[in-house]
């Protein structure tokens, strides 16, 4: 029953894991620890250091036990996050600085841990890569665990989640998210913090549990037991909805579940327009556990496999064998389907075991990162390339270099790959047949010389998240300018057309793996532009496929032609929304696929963004 006596509260967050859920709020408050602040006498300093050491040892044992527990039930991928937390516990940046504060400033260990955690988090704030910026939360999880142990509080208390609960929290640790999702009693997750790459989002997608993250002060505004209706696609949360609103969510939930059921029955259908234009739909992934969901939703391959997680929170860089095992697992799990693996897309300040001294860069987004860093650190680069070459024996590998801005960079990177191939061949190590080597097109420079790059790359993959930011000179994480992030800006559309034309002229495939690829608002624009492949999260694949199968490319081209005659991003966006409603209303209505089961009725409207 709804709580109509209580006013309805509407909250917006980031739709991080698709699905619609209705349930009663279960508030999980693990975060709010009041940190005691005490000054120490001289005689108390050494005992305080010993108390700190005991807390770290205890925290380490707890994490080891959790890791074993999750590995047994969830596999090894999420356990890697807990192993990273164990390494962080012993990181000199944390331990040495806490001890220094205890000795020099004579403050208690809890206070010292909190101060050092804030300092480390500040360093994460300057990381340009969203995935790694999200790892700020790891610092909090580790610091909170130490502080709770210092204060003698219960840690890892087993949580009894009521059936069909909407778990609401400030943030969730990887352990909490994995263990609660596994219980099968969670209908959905809502968190104040987080983004598409937060632990909660990753775990929720892997378990196919709806999630809305980055919802501001949701954990303060929602009370235990409140009726919560949430949409993990659009990021909408209604607290104590009216009967009418609840009925709409229930219907959306029914349609979504029906759509999921149909996704399983239509997963093998091609994304083919009514006039015969074929687009291949691939999946983006980071963890092996995401593969079953991608295959169930019809992914024809992996369009983007991010390898940065292997470098996260370690004292040393991953070995060639570690790289090889990870890539082999993914290639084998995909059973011969294409797997596009992106080489390291990090800066030197994030790479463990880095022996090169790096001063803090004033503008790290444009600094020594991605392919630039790899070409400056050849042995680290070669370790990954050798592993990729060895793994290529086990599947259909495509290799992709990130942040290529010029032909010289591509030539250097390819030269390193060939040197590694020769090295392995001389050593008698089996290497697969030659595989496609492509590049991420994510800067205006690469777009402007796409015709030259296309002569030396085997495929293009457009990373729209960065391409749009670099082109429009905005940081979409900056609230002051985030509104300027406009995928339908005329300059963006012209660049996409330039890149695709260059790819077509050179007869190489062009794909897109940025968020724009999975947003149905843009599907017809991308169809008109002539993309060969689109790569997205699993839940977005059936929606995009359905749009493509219900329209003709001829109509899409006409729509795009009208859009590109306009000038401002606002005009173009308004035009696209209006034209989609007018021309393709039937696409939004349920209709039977010829010879196929009745399709799902649940679709985001053209204005329904898939991310916040």
N, C-alpha and C positions, 0 to 999 in steps of 0.2 A: 504493500500500500504506500501511496505517496504521502508526504507530510504537508498537506495544503495549508495547514494553520501556520506553517513556517515559511517566510518569504523564500523564493527560489534565488539561489546564488549562482551566477554564471561565471566560470573561470576559463581562461584560455592558457594552453601550454603548447608543447611541441608533440605532435603525434609521432610517437617513437616506435610503436609496435601496433600494427593494424588490428582492428576488431572493435566491436561495440559490446559494452558490459554494463550491467545494472546490478547493484548490490549495496550492502550496508558498509559504511566506512569502518575500517579497522586501523586505528592510528598507531603507528609504530614509532615510538620516540626513543631512538638510540642516541641521537646526536647531542642533545642538550646536556652537557656536563658542565657544572660550575667548577671552574678551575681555581683551587685555593692558591692564594699568593702570600708567601711567608718569607721573611728575612731570616737567614740562618746565623747562628753564632759560629765562631771559628771551629769550635769542637764538633759542630753538627755537620760540617762539610763532608768529611770522609764517610760517615754513616749514610749521608744522603746519596753519595755516589754509589755506595753498595746497594742502597734501596733501588736506585735506578737500574743497576745491573740486574738485580733480581727480577724487576718488572720486565725487562727486555727478554731475559731467559724464559720467563713464564709466558710472555706473549709469543715467543718463538715456538714453544711447545704447543700452545693452543692452535696456532696457525698450521703446524704440522699435522695435528690431529684432524683439523677441519679439511685440510687438503686431502688427506687419506679418505675421509668420509665422502667428500664430493667426487673424488676420482672413482670411488667404487660405484657411485650411483649416477654420476653425470658425465663421466669421461674425463679426459685429461685437460681439455681446453680451459675450462673455468678454473681448474686447479692451478694453471699457470699463473693466474692473477694472484692467487694466494701465495704462490712461491715468490712472486715479485714483492709481495708485502713482507715476506720473511727477509728478503735481501735488503729491503729498505730499513728494516729494524736495525740492521748492523752497519748501515751506511755511515762512514765517518762524518759525512756532512751533517747527519743527525746526532750521532752518538758523541762525537768529539765536541760539537758545539754545545750540546746540553751540558756535558761535563765542564766545559769552560765557563758557562754561565753559573753553574753551581759553585765553582771555585772562585771565579773572579767577582761575580756580582752577588754571591752568597744568597741565591734564591732557591726555593725548594724545587724539586725535580718536576712536579706538575707544571709549575709556572714556566720553567725552562723549556719543557717539551712544547708547550703551547707557543712560546715565542719563536722557537726554531721552526715549528711547523708553519707559522705565518710567513716567516722569511722564505722558506722553500716554496710555499705556494705562490709567493710574489714572483719567484723566478718562472714558474709555470705560466703566469699571466702573460708573459712576453713571448710565449711560443706561438708561432703563426699557425701551426697545424692544429686543427680543431680536435682531432683524435687525441693528440698528446696534451692539449690544454685541458681536456676533460679529466686527465689523470691527476689533476689537483686533488680530486676527491680521495685518491689513494693516500695522500699525505694525511688527510683528516682521519681516515679509517685507522691508519697505523698510530697516529698520535692519540686518538681516542682510546684505542686498545691499551696503550702504555699507561695513559692517565687512569683509566678504570682499574687497571691492575695495581697501580701505585696507591689508589684510594681504597683498594680491597673490595671493589664492586664486583657484582656478578657479570661475567663476560660470556658471550655466546649462549645466553639464556635461551632455552628452547621456546619457540613461539608457537602458541596454539592458535592458529588462525581459524576463525569460524568458516563454515562452508559458504561459498559464493561471496567472499569478502572482497571489497575494494581496499587494498592496502595503501594507506596514505602515509607518507613520511617526508621529512625534510630531504633526506637522501637515503639510499640503501647501499649497504656494503655488498660486495660480490657474493659473500657467503649468505647473507640474509636473502638476497634476491634469488639465488640458485636453490637454496633449501626450501624457501616458501613456494616458489614456482613448482618445485618437484612434488610438493605435498598434494597438488591437484585441487586445493581448496581455495585458491586465489582466482577471483574472476578478473581482476585488473590491478594495475599499479598506477599510482599518482604520486609524483615527487615534486618538491619545490625546485630542486636543482636538476642539472643534467641536460644532455643534448642527444642527438642521434647516435653518438658513439659512447655514451656513458654506459657503465656496467649494467645498470637496470635495463637500458634499451637493448643491449646486446643479449642479455639473458632472456628478456621477455620475448624478443623476436625468435630466439632459438627454441623457446618453449611454446611459441605461438600464443602468448598471453597478451591481451591488449594493454597498452601502457601510454600514459601521457606524462612527459617529464618537463622540467623547466616551467612549472606552473606557479611560480612566484611564492606567495605565502599560503599555498593551499593547506599545508599541515596546520596552520594557525586558524584558518577560516573554516575548516571542516571539523565537525565534532564527532566523537565516537558514536556510531550507530546511525548517523545521517544517511539518508538514502542518496546514493550517488549514481548518476548515469554518465557514462564517459564514452567518447569516441576516439579511439586510438589512431584514426586516420587524420581527422581534422583537428585534433587536439582540444576538443570541446569537453568541458566538465559542467554538468548541472547538479547542484546540491539541493536536495529536497525539491525535485521538479513537480510541477502541477500534474494532475491526472492526464491532461492533454499532452504535455511535454513527454511524460513517461510513456504514453502510448506510442508517440513518434519514435522514441528510442527503442522501445520493444520491437516495433516494426523494422527499424533499421537493423537491430540485432538479428531478427529472423532473416532478413534479406542478406545480411553479411554471412550468416552461417550457411544459408542456402548457396550463396555465392562461393563460399569455401568448398562446399560439397561439389558444386559444379566444376570448380577449378580442378578438382581431382579427376573428374570425368572428361574434362576437355583439355587437360594439360598437354596432350600430345598433338592438339590441333596447331596448325601453323598460324602465325600472325600475318595474315594475308588480306590485303584490301580487296574490296569487291571487284576492282578492275585489275587484280593480279599482281600488285606490288608486294613483295615479300620483305619483311623485316624480321631479323632474328632477335629474340628477347633473351638476354643473359642476366645473371645475378651478380651483385656485389657481395663480397664476404670477407670476413677476417678469421673466423673460427670454423674448424672442421664440423662442428655441431650444426652449423647453419645449412649444410648441404642437403640433408633430407627435406627440409622445408622448401629450399629452392627447387629441388627436383619435383616435389609434390605440387608446386605451383606452376610448373611448366618451363623452368629455366632450361635453355638449350645449351648452356655452357656457363662459364664464369667470365664475366667481362672485366672484373677488377678484383684481384686477390691482393689485399694489402699485407705487406710483410713486416710492417713496423712493430707489430706487437712482440716480435721475437727479440727486439732490442730494448724492451721496456723494463726499467727498474732492475738492471743487472749490473754486476760488478765487472763482468767481462763480456765481450761481444760473443754472439752465438758462434759455435764452431761450424765447420763445413758439414759435419755429420748431422748436427741439429737442423741446419737449413735443409739438408737433403731429405731427412725423415719427414719434415713438415710438408715439403712440396710433393714428395712421393705419395703421402697419404691423400692429399687433395686430388692429385691426378688419378690415382687408382679409384678413389670414391666417385669420380665423375665418369668413369667407365668409357673413356674414348671421346667424350665431349670436349670441346675446346676449353682450356683453362688459361686465362690471361693473368700472368703473375707480374706485378709491378716491383721493380727493384727498389731498394731502400729510398724512402722519401723523408729523410730526417736531416737535421743540421748536426754539426759536430758536437754541440753542447748536450745532445741527447744520446749520443752513441757511447755505450759503456766501453771502458778500456781504452778510450781515446788518448793517445800519447801526445797528440798535437795540442799545443797550448792555444786556446781560443779566447780572445778577449770578448767581452760582451759586445754583441753587435748592436749598433744603434737602430737598425731596422732589419730584424732577422727574417721577415717575410721576403726580403729581397737580398738576403745574404748568402752565406755558404751553406747550402742545403741541397738535398735531393741529388741529382746527377752531378752537380758541381762539387758537392762534398765527396761523392764517390770517386770522382776523377782526381781529387786531391788526396785521396787515401786509397791508393790502388790495391793494397793487399786486402783491406776490408771488402772492397768491391769484388775482387777476384774470388774471395771466399764464397760470396753469394753466387757469383757466376758459375764457378766450378760445381757447386751444389745443384744449380739449375740444369746445367748440362748433364750431370749424372741422373737427375730425376727425370729428364726428358725421355729416358728409356721406358718410363712407366705410363705414359699417356700422351695426350694431345696438347702439348705445351705451346703457349705463345708468350713471348717475353716483351715487357714494356718498360721503357725508360721514362722517368718523370721529369718534368720541368726542362725539357729540351727547348732551347731558345735559338739555336743556330745549327747549321750543318756540321760545323767543326766538332761540336759536342757529340753529335750522333756518330760521326766517324770515329772519334776517340773511343766512345763506349763500345761500338761494334768491334773495333780493333782489340779491345781488351777481351771481349767475348771470344774472338777467334784465337787469341793467344792462349786463353784457357782451354779451348777445344784442342789445340795442338799439344799443349802440356799434358792433358789427360790422355790423348791418343798415344803419345810417346810412352806414358806410364802403363799403357795397356788397360786403362779404365774404360769400361763400356760407356758410350755416349750415344744418345738417340740420333735419329736423322735430323737434318737441319730443320729448324722450326722458324715460324714468322717472328720477326723482330720489329716491334712498332714503337711509337712514341706517344706520350701524353701531349696533346696540344692544349696549353693552358695559359699562354701568354700572347699578347698582341704581336710580339715579334715573330713567334712561330706561325701565327695565323697569316701574317703578311708575307712570309716566305714559304707558305705551305706548298707552293708548286715546286720549289727546290727540295724541300724536305721529302716530298712525296716520291722523288726520284731515288731516295736512299732508304726509305722506311718501307716496311711490308704492310703496315696498317697505321691508321690514326685512331686515337681514342681521345675525344674531347672532354676535358675536365671542366665542366661549366662553372663549378663553384669558384675556382681560382680565376678562370678566364674572365668571368664577369667582374670579379673584384679588381683584378689588375686593369681591366679595360676601363672601368668606371672610376677607378681610384678610390674605392670605398672599402671599409672593413665592415662586413655585415654583422660582426659581433659588437660593433660600436653602436649603442642605442641612438646616438645623435645622428648617425648617417645611414643606419640600416635601411631606412625607407628608400634609399637610392639604389638598392640592389634590385635591378629590374631585368629579368631574363628576356623581356620583349623590347628592350631598348633597341632602337633601329641599328645602332652600331654593332650590337651583339648579333642581331639577325644577319647583317651584312657580313660579319666575320664568319659566322657559321656557313653561310653560302660560299664564301671564298674558300674555306677549308674543304668543304664537300666537293666543290668544283675541281679543286686541285687533286683530290683523291680520285675522283672519277676520271680525270684526264690521264692520271698515271695508272688507272685500273687497280687501285688498292682499296680495300674496304675502309669505311669511316664509321666509327661508333661513337656513342656518347655514354659516359659513366657517371656524370654529375647528377645532382638531385633533379635537374630539369627533366631528365629522361623518364623519371617515374611519375611525373605530375601530369594527370590527364588533361589539364588546361593546355598543355603544350603539345600533346600527342599529334594533333593534326598539323601543327606547324612543322614538327619534326618529320612527319610523314611527307609533307610537301617538299621539304628541303632535300629529301632523298637519302636519309641515313640508312645504312645497311644493317646496323645493330644498335640496340639500346640496352643498357645494363642498369639494374635497379635492385631494390630489396625484394624479397620473395612476395610479400603481400601486394606489391604494386603490379606484378606481372599479369595476373588475370584481368585487371581493370584496363590496363593499356592494351592488352591483346584484344579485349572485347571492342574497344573503340576502333582499333585498326580493322578488325574483321567486319565492321558494320558500315564503313564509309569507302568512298572511292578516292583514290589519290587525285583524280581530276578535280573533285570538289575541294579537296584540301589545298591543291595548288591555287585554285581560284581565291580561296580565303587568304592564303599567304600573299598573293599578289595585291589584294586590297589592303592588307595590313601594311605592306611595305611602301605603299603610296602615302601613308600618313607620316607624321613627323615626330611627335613626342611619344614617350613610353606609355603615358597615361592614355593617349588616344588609341594607340595600338592595342593595349590591353583591353580597353573598353570595347573596341571593335571586335576583337577575337571572342570575347565573352558573348557579345550580342549576336554575332554571326553564328557561333556554335549553337546558341539557343534557337536561333531562327532556322538554320539550315539542317542541323543535326538533332533536332528534338527527338526524332525517332530512335536515335542512338541511345538516348537517355531512358527510353522506355523499354520495358522487357519485350523481347521478341525471340522467337525460336530460331536457332541456327538450323539451316536446312539439314535434315537428317541427323540432328543432334538433340540432346535433351533440352528442355526449357532452360534458358539462361537465367542467371541470377538477376534479380531486379535491383539489388543494392549497388549503387554506384555513387561515388562522390559527384556532386554537380560540377559543371565546368569551373565554377568558382571555388570548388573545394580543394584547397591546397593540401598536399600530402605532408608538408612539414610546416613548422611554425614560422 
